[in-house]
Amino acid sequence: MGSNLKNAIVALLAPLPSVVFYLTFLKQYEEMANVGGSGRGGSLAAAVWEWCFHHPLLLANLLFLFNVNVLFWVLSHLQNSHWMIDLYWTVIPVMLVHYYATHPLAQYNERRSKIVILLTWVWAIRLTHNYLRREKWQWGAREDWRFTDMRAQYGKNWWWISFFAVYVSQQMFLIGVCLPLYVVHSVDKPLSIWDFVAVLFTVAGITMAYFADTQLHDFVIQNEKLKEMGKPVVVNLESGLWHYSRHPNYFGEQLWWWGLVIFAWNLGEGWTFVGSLVNSLCLVYVTVLVEQRMLRRSYRAEAYKLYQRTTSVWFPWFKASSELAKEKTT
């Protein structure tokens, strides 16, 4: 069996413990409710199902802890690669939104729920497609370069540091940014104009990220073809959305998450902005790392410095003239 097929099978089977446990909980709780209440007989199993009923957010975190943090971490050491968490960044929000929508405590406006679930699926399909396209449709061919750099940095201690740096950190980010999905399925209020605004933000974010990633993909493919023909590569991508922003894909992704916050804010739970704020601050740090990596490549360093001086970091804006940028640095 080839490694690509093997990794695909591992990735598809990896979330099954959480799925099986949750479906078992739904079945058992329904049976207990049908016989006149939960906790009947005082059994340990009944107490577990009762706890799962009353603590949907804590249960989501526990499932993440054992199924992702622990299981994915063990699998990563068996494979010597942390590739799978990148793939599941696109899948976990879909799992969470369906979990929140089907939990017995859920209460929500059905139309808003359908809108948010559909949007989450569209976002996930776009991001998953971009991930697999970027990896040339290979499952687990490589891990994120940031994890590879940290592996070299921490050496023999990486085996335990990776548990916190790769997995526990992802739990905080993913559970945090998905809090609006929980709110949407915890508050039942009629649709309003703010739901329309939230849809505009999320759709704009998905659309911008799609076109930005597609333009970047085409740029990379073009340069690979130029290398094969022995011709000079194009140093920087400065066309399309990348003419107005150095990271339009990141900006589109932020529009998506902050659009979800608008859904929650409209339902009186504006505190959920904390997850998106932390995610945005993390993306600021990632942006710095990416740009430092660009500047370490000698063949493009000078051109990228000029690109930095003339082009907005995230928010798409008109490009400054090269002459004006040079004057500001002299």
Disulfide bonds with the S-S distance in Angstrom:
none
